[in-house]
């Protein structure tokens, strides 16, 4: 159940961050509201996850997967292009999340 809630936390955070970008500085109320609701749902789900998964592990996965998803959305939805250094850094984050998921017993 914790892994499912972690996935919900990640998904709602990614949607909220996308809505935050689309809100254009909170000048578009519908997107601003979607961002607030999405972040609220994300933090609630993450808080429940923290009852069973260590905070460092849960946060690393939550933020790492979110960073990759937002990078892809930034590229394909908002047309943002990153340089090689940014992509290398994101690649290191992906490597870290993979190490946690493949080799750590902390996820249960």
N, C-alpha and C positions, 0 to 999 in steps of 0.2 A: 504494500500500500504506500509506503514512503517513497518508493521510486516513482510511482504514478503521480503522487502529489508533487514531487520534485519536477516532473515533466510539466505538470500544470503550472507550477511557479515559473518555469522557464518560458513556456508558451505565452502566459499572460504578461510577463515582463517584456518579452519581445514585441508583442502586439502593442503594449502601452508605450514603449519607446518609439515605435513606428508612428503611433498616433501623436506622440509628443512632437516629433519632427513635422508631421503634417499639420499640427495646430498652428504653426508659424508664430511661435512665441505666445501661445494661448490666445491668439486673435481669432481663432475659429473654434467657437464654443463646443461643437459636437466632438471634434477631435480632442479638445482639452478634457472634456468629460470622459471620453474613452480612455485617455491616458490615466486619469485619476482612478477610475474603476479598475483598469488593468493592473496598475501598481498595487492597489489595495488587495486585489485577489492574489497577486503574486506574493506579497508579503505575508498574507494570511497562510497561504499554502507552504511557504518556506518556513514559517514559524512552527507549523505542525510537523514538518519534516524534521526540524531540529530536535524533536523529542526522541528520535531514534537514530539519526545519522549525525556524526560529529560535525560541529559547525564549520570547521575548516574545510572538510571534504565537501559538504553540501554547498557551501559558498563557492568553492573552486569550480564545481560542476555547474552551478547555477550561473555564475558570471562568465565562465569560459564558453559554455554552449551559447549563452546569450550573445556574447561578443561575436562569435562566428556567425550566428543567425542574423544579427543586426548588420554585420559587414556585408553579407550576401544581399540583404534587403536594401541596404544603402547603395550597393552597386546596381542591382537590377530594377529597383523601384524608383530610387532617387537619382540614379545616374552618377553616383560618386565613385571616383577612381582613386585607389590607394597606391602609394609607391612601394617599391620592393622592401624597404625597411619595415613599413607597417605590415605588409603581408608576412614577412619573416617573423615578426613579433607575434602575430596572430597564429602562425604555424607552431610556435613554441607553446602557446596557450593550449592549442589542440593536442599537442604531444603530452602536456601535463595532464589534461583531462583523460586522455587514453591510458596513461600510466595508472592513474587512480582507479579507473574502471576495470582495467585488465589485471592489475597486480595487487591492489590493496584489498584487505579484508574488512576495511572500515565501512564499506557499503552494505555489508551483510549478505 
